[in-house]
Amino acid sequence: MRRRIAVGMAVAVLIICIAVLLTGAGKVSADTMSRTAHDSMAVIEDMTGTWYLSSDMELKGLERTFPDIFAFGCELEILPDGRISWHAGAAGAAGTYVINGNQIIATVSEVMEYDEYRAVFTMDDEGMLRMKYKNYPLKWTR
C-alpha cells in the first residue's frame, strides 16, 4: 500500500513539473539572459587586463612588505579566460579566479613558497582593485 502511495506521489510531482514547463512558468526570457550575459561581460571587461600598484600607496610600508619591489616592479594580470597572476618585487602568486559582483575571488599559489590561498580583489568606487597581502592593503590601478 505504501509503495502505491509513493508511486502515485512521484507521478503527481512529475505531472506538475511537466505542466510548469509547458506553461512557461519556469522560463527565463531571452532578454533577461541577454542582459545577464551582457552585464557579466561588462564586469569582466572592467576587471581584466594589466594593473599596477597605485602611486598613492605609502612607500615605507611597501618597502617593508616587499623589500625588493623597486628592483623587480609590480604588476597584476587578469586574463578573460579565468587566469590571474600578480607580483610585487619577488613576491607574488598565480592561479584562477571567478568574478562575483564587484569582486574577483582567486585561488592562487605563492610563486616562491607554493602555498595555496584565497585572494579577494574588490573594485572600489574609484575603479581601483583592492586586496590584502599578509594583512597589508594593496591598491591596484590601470
N, C-alpha and C positions, 0 to 999 in steps of 0.2 A: 504494500500500500504506500509506504514512504517513497519507494522508488518511483511509483506513478506520479506522485505529487511533485517530486524533484524534476522529473522529465517534463511534466506539464508546466512548471515554473520556468524551466530553461526555454521551452518553446515560446512561452509568453514573452520572455525577455527578448528573444530573437525576433519575434514579430514586431515588438515595439521599436527595436533598433532599425529594422527594415523600414518601418513607417517613418521614422525620423529622417532616415537617409532619403527616402522618396519624396518627402515634403520639403526637403531642403533646409530643415531647421538646423542641421549641423554644418551647413555650407559656409565657407568664408568667401566673400566676394573677391573677384579678380582684382578689383580696385583696391581693396584692403591689403591683399597680398602684394600688389604692386607698390603701394605706399610703404609697407613694411620693408620690402626689399630695397626700395629707393632710400629710405631712411637709414637702413643698415649700411648701404654702400656709401652714403654721405659721411657717416661716422667713420667708416674705415678710411675713406679718403682724407678726412680731417686728421686722423691719427697716424697714418702710415707715412713713411719717409724717413729722412735723416734729421735727428735732433741733436742739439749741443747744449752743454750746461749753460745756464743763464749767466750773463756777465754781472748781474747784481747780487751774486752769492758772496758770502763772507769768505775772503781768501784764506785767512788763517785757519778757519775750520776745515776748508777743503784740503789745505796742505797737511793738516794733522790726520785727516781721514785717508787721504791719498797722497803720500809723501812724494811720489814721482809723477804727479799729474801734469806738471809743466813740461816734463821730458817726453811724455807719451800722449798727451792730449786726452780728449774725452769725446764720446760720440754714442748716440742711441740710434739703432737702426730697427725700424718696424716695417716688415715686409707684408704685402697684402695676402701672401699665402699662409700666414699664421706663424711665421718665424720671427724671433726677436733676439737682438743681441745689444749689449752695451759694454762700454769700458770707460773707466776714469783712471788714468795712469795705467798701472799694470793690473788693477782690479777690474773685474767685470764678470759677465755671465752671458750665456746663450741658451735659448730654448724655444718654447712655443707659447702662444697666447690665445685668449679669446677676448672679445670685446663685450662688455656688459654695461650698457648705458654710456656714461662718460668715463668708464674705467677700462683699462687693459689689465687683465689678470693673467700673469705669466707664470709658467713653471720653468725655471731656469736652473742651470748648473753653473757653479763658480768656475771660472776659467782656470784658476790656479789650484784650488782645493777640491774641485769636483763635487762639492756639497750641493745637493739639490734643495731649492727653496721656492717659495711662492713670492713673487714680486707684484705689487699693485701700483700701477701708474694711473693717476687721476687727472683728467683735463679740467683745469680751473676756468673761471670766467674770463681770464686774460689770454686764454689759448695756450697756456703752458702745461706741460705734463709734470706732475709732482710725484715723487716716490721717496721712500726711506731706505737707506742702505746702512745697516747696523745702527739704527736709530739716528742716523744723520740725514736731514732732509735735503733732497736734491731737486732742483728745478731745471727742466729741460725746455728749450725753446728752439724755434726753427732758425 
